[in-house]
């Protein structure tokens, strides 16, 4: 059976797309603790927006936003060729693996460090002034490890709920649009479903993590949600050429006949994903 999976193009493609899907989602959760300034990263002045009466807003974003657009592109590609059940399988698997990853991180940050490790980032061969500079930046490596990886429970819950709800909406909108447009207008079903799902996703994660979990005002949560969605909206549009490029490569890899069969089956009942699952 394993030989059949490794020699079947549809099965191998599902493994590759699914692997990138899961890896990007887990990485986005782990690196998402860092907040970066988009304007400063691009070398421009902060925009200083006023939204819903909240002044001084700019694009200070979680680093996870670098990877989530790729997750939603992969969602649309998997939906295109493997249907609703294919995306659902990977979405539930991803949530389970994210929970597992955070559980292992939780265990890791509560392990007692070796005596030398909290200062192991400071090389004793360095000049004393460089050692002091490093010590002033990070005095205790174990404390830094705890701070970086010890994300709040409400943030984790918010991101997981937002991810699942966003995926369900993306799947539904994608399938509905494809039923109406057929094989034409890839950009509409892919980009359109992403724009709708990201709209909901942007506000769910903030509402759970900060309105419920941190007592932020609803006005502030909505204002920051608008800023986040502006970024996600822009990225969804900019990612459209990448979607077409990967779509083209997949069509070349599968061949016109198999690709057409997979897309038609994905829209109806997704028997190919059933085949992949049964062979495993």
Wavefront OBJ file of the C-alpha trace (Angstrom):
o trace
v 0.000 0.000 0.000
v 2.854 2.365 0.821
v 4.302 1.703 -2.623
v 0.972 2.698 -4.197
v 0.968 5.983 -2.287
v 4.540 6.831 -3.264
v 3.969 6.086 -6.938
v 0.560 7.730 -7.289
v 0.835 11.384 -8.320
v -2.368 12.453 -6.573
v -1.236 10.887 -3.291
v 2.256 12.391 -3.479
v 0.831 15.820 -4.268
v -1.496 15.596 -1.264
v 1.426 14.697 1.010
v 3.524 17.622 -0.273
v 0.715 20.195 -0.056
v -0.385 18.837 3.313
v 3.167 18.901 4.657
v 3.621 22.563 3.768
v 0.130 23.325 5.118
v 0.833 21.813 8.535
v 4.401 23.148 8.769
v 3.376 26.719 7.928
v 0.509 26.687 10.439
v 2.665 25.377 13.314
v 5.501 27.795 12.508
v 3.045 30.691 12.370
v 1.841 29.833 15.865
v 5.353 29.504 17.292
v 6.859 32.676 15.792
v 3.644 34.662 16.245
v 4.732 35.808 19.706
v 6.913 38.501 18.089
v 5.243 41.772 17.079
v 6.992 43.646 14.283
v 6.507 47.037 12.659
v 5.693 46.632 8.982
v 6.392 50.297 8.224
v 9.781 50.325 9.958
v 10.692 47.016 8.313
v 9.967 48.613 4.938
v 11.845 51.780 5.891
v 8.809 54.066 5.889
v 7.218 56.205 8.579
v 4.368 54.676 10.632
v 0.993 55.582 9.110
v -0.537 56.821 12.408
v -4.094 55.781 11.500
v -7.296 56.771 13.272
v -9.880 53.973 13.210
v -13.098 53.931 15.240
v -11.783 56.787 17.366
v -8.519 55.018 18.270
v -5.505 57.191 17.399
v -1.931 56.224 16.617
v -2.660 52.899 14.936
v -0.053 51.490 12.595
v 0.847 48.108 11.146
v 2.318 46.461 14.242
v 1.656 42.841 13.390
v 2.344 39.389 14.739
v 5.129 37.656 12.828
v 2.717 34.823 12.132
v 1.062 36.958 9.436
v 4.072 36.208 7.232
v 3.002 32.562 7.004
v -0.790 32.561 7.265
v -1.289 33.824 3.676
v 0.561 30.725 2.447
v -1.690 28.521 4.593
v -4.783 29.982 2.941
v -3.279 29.614 -0.550
v -2.603 25.961 0.269
v -6.159 25.656 1.592
v -7.522 26.775 -1.765
v -5.200 24.484 -3.741
v -6.114 21.464 -1.633
v -9.780 22.399 -1.884
v -9.443 22.634 -5.666
v -8.017 19.139 -6.144
v -9.111 17.165 -3.056
v -12.317 18.847 -2.025
v -13.854 19.690 1.307
v -12.847 16.506 3.076
v -9.189 16.957 2.146
v -9.036 20.412 3.730
v -11.002 19.276 6.779
v -8.633 16.348 7.358
v -5.592 18.617 7.294
v -7.274 21.336 9.360
v -8.190 18.965 12.198
v -4.768 17.326 12.009
v -3.107 20.747 12.187
v -5.099 21.811 15.244
v -4.172 18.566 16.980
v -0.485 19.027 16.148
v -0.511 22.672 17.286
v -1.984 21.593 20.626
v 0.670 18.866 20.827
v 3.433 21.380 19.990
v 2.319 23.806 22.697
v 1.999 20.960 25.197
v 5.613 19.955 24.511
v 6.702 23.600 24.751
v 4.900 23.844 28.101
v 6.824 20.822 29.352
v 10.063 22.254 27.962
v 9.810 25.625 29.706
v 9.141 23.955 33.058
v 12.165 21.645 32.927
v 14.978 22.666 35.283
v 17.873 23.986 33.163
v 21.423 22.706 33.470
v 23.550 24.954 35.693
v 25.603 26.314 32.797
v 22.761 26.845 30.315
v 21.269 30.203 31.476
v 24.616 31.858 30.573
v 25.578 29.522 27.705
v 24.784 32.159 25.082
v 27.691 34.266 26.330
v 30.959 32.995 24.839
v 33.744 33.473 27.411
v 36.239 33.894 24.536
v 34.569 37.158 23.504
v 35.988 40.498 24.677
v 34.573 41.538 28.026
v 32.642 44.493 26.580
v 30.859 42.185 24.116
v 30.068 39.751 26.911
v 28.578 42.574 28.962
v 26.548 43.766 26.002
v 25.093 40.272 25.499
v 24.435 39.983 29.239
v 22.608 43.315 29.254
v 20.430 42.184 26.333
v 19.698 38.673 27.613
v 20.904 38.073 31.127
v 19.266 34.679 31.563
v 18.817 32.378 28.576
v 16.276 30.217 30.413
v 14.135 33.246 31.318
v 14.245 34.362 27.675
v 13.198 30.879 26.570
v 10.216 31.010 28.939
v 9.178 34.465 27.739
v 9.430 33.650 24.039
v 7.702 30.278 24.075
v 5.347 30.771 27.027
v 2.436 32.260 25.101
v -0.753 33.028 26.982
v -3.525 30.427 27.054
v -6.142 32.850 25.703
v -3.928 33.700 22.717
v -3.510 30.006 21.912
v -7.245 29.343 22.264
v -8.112 32.395 20.173
v -5.761 31.469 17.361
v -6.982 27.848 17.240
v -10.663 28.815 17.201
v -10.013 31.499 14.577
v -8.068 29.027 12.425
v -10.812 26.382 12.492
v -13.640 28.851 11.863
v -11.633 30.520 9.107
v -10.989 27.168 7.432
v -14.662 26.171 7.549
v -15.696 29.480 6.000
v -12.945 29.314 3.381
v -13.969 25.792 2.360
v -17.652 26.702 2.126
v -17.211 29.936 0.158
v -14.696 28.301 -2.206
v -17.029 25.419 -3.014
v -20.070 27.677 -3.474
v -18.244 30.008 -5.852
v -16.845 27.093 -7.844
v -20.305 25.620 -8.233
v -21.414 28.930 -9.738
v -18.388 29.653 -11.932
v -17.116 26.200 -12.855
v -13.455 25.985 -13.868
v -13.185 29.661 -14.786
v -12.319 32.568 -12.482
v -9.828 30.808 -10.205
v -8.978 34.163 -8.640
v -12.579 34.722 -7.572
v -13.090 31.465 -5.693
v -9.577 31.384 -4.211
v -8.965 35.025 -3.359
v -12.643 35.661 -2.587
v -12.877 32.775 -0.126
v -9.647 33.908 1.547
v -10.879 37.489 1.904
v -14.124 36.364 3.534
v -12.493 33.841 5.875
v -9.719 36.230 6.899
v -12.281 38.890 7.760
v -13.844 36.565 10.321
v -10.479 35.166 11.451
v -9.029 38.631 12.141
v -11.705 39.542 14.657
v -12.221 36.141 16.323
v -8.604 35.796 17.442
v -8.481 39.342 18.830
v -11.879 39.036 20.530
v -10.971 35.814 22.345
v -7.329 36.632 23.112
v -7.670 40.267 24.145
v -11.329 41.193 24.746
v -12.029 38.064 26.808
v -8.479 37.216 27.868
v -6.995 40.668 28.528
v -9.971 43.009 29.123
v -9.252 45.224 26.110
v -12.116 47.487 25.097
v -14.293 46.290 22.233
v -13.503 49.534 20.396
v -9.756 48.826 20.550
v -10.215 45.204 19.486
v -12.306 46.230 16.463
v -9.854 48.976 15.489
v -6.852 46.640 15.587
v -8.906 44.012 13.751
v -9.472 46.501 10.929
v -5.725 47.196 10.714
v -4.956 43.475 10.617
v -7.576 42.872 7.947
v -6.211 45.667 5.744
v -2.884 43.846 5.777
v -4.477 40.440 5.134
v -6.663 41.860 2.359
v -3.597 43.328 0.673
v -1.630 40.092 1.008
v -4.499 38.019 -0.416
v -4.508 40.200 -3.535
v -0.712 40.128 -3.835
v -0.659 36.326 -3.455
v -3.011 35.789 -6.414
v -0.178 35.475 -8.987
v 1.504 32.878 -6.753
v -1.759 30.920 -6.679
v -1.882 30.868 -10.469
v 1.796 29.876 -10.683
v 1.404 26.918 -8.314
v -1.848 25.955 -10.015
v -0.002 25.858 -13.348
v 2.786 23.686 -11.914
v 0.274 21.255 -10.429
v -1.564 20.983 -13.750
v 1.737 20.229 -15.483
v 2.639 17.634 -12.872
v -0.698 15.810 -12.892
v -1.451 16.126 -16.563
v -4.533 17.730 -18.034
v -6.768 14.652 -17.864
v -5.997 13.654 -14.267
v -6.152 17.262 -13.056
v -9.586 17.725 -14.640
v -10.861 14.482 -13.090
v -9.581 15.414 -9.641
v -11.138 18.873 -9.759
v -14.488 17.532 -10.863
v -14.463 14.806 -8.218
v -13.364 17.288 -5.539
v -16.411 19.394 -6.271
v -18.775 16.421 -5.999
v -17.594 13.893 -3.434
v -13.780 13.907 -3.225
v -13.222 10.162 -3.899
v -9.504 10.717 -4.448
v -8.954 11.858 -0.885
v -10.948 8.823 0.233
v -8.536 6.716 -1.786
v -5.505 8.391 -0.229
v -6.881 7.833 3.274
v -7.813 4.198 2.631
v -4.384 3.414 1.135
v -2.711 4.800 4.241
l 1 2 3 4 5 6 7 8 9 10 11 12 13 14 15 16 17 18 19 20 21 22 23 24 25 26 27 28 29 30 31 32 33 34 35 36 37 38 39 40 41 42 43 44 45 46 47 48 49 50 51 52 53 54 55 56 57 58 59 60 61 62 63 64 65 66 67 68 69 70 71 72 73 74 75 76 77 78 79 80 81 82 83 84 85 86 87 88 89 90 91 92 93 94 95 96 97 98 99 100 101 102 103 104 105 106 107 108 109 110 111 112 113 114 115 116 117 118 119 120 121 122 123 124 125 126 127 128 129 130 131 132 133 134 135 136 137 138 139 140 141 142 143 144 145 146 147 148 149 150 151 152 153 154 155 156 157 158 159 160 161 162 163 164 165 166 167 168 169 170 171 172 173 174 175 176 177 178 179 180 181 182 183 184 185 186 187 188 189 190 191 192 193 194 195 196 197 198 199 200 201 202 203 204 205 206 207 208 209 210 211 212 213 214 215 216 217 218 219 220 221 222 223 224 225 226 227 228 229 230 231 232 233 234 235 236 237 238 239 240 241 242 243 244 245 246 247 248 249 250 251 252 253 254 255 256 257 258 259 260 261 262 263 264 265 266 267 268 269 270 271 272 273 274 275 276 277 278 279 280
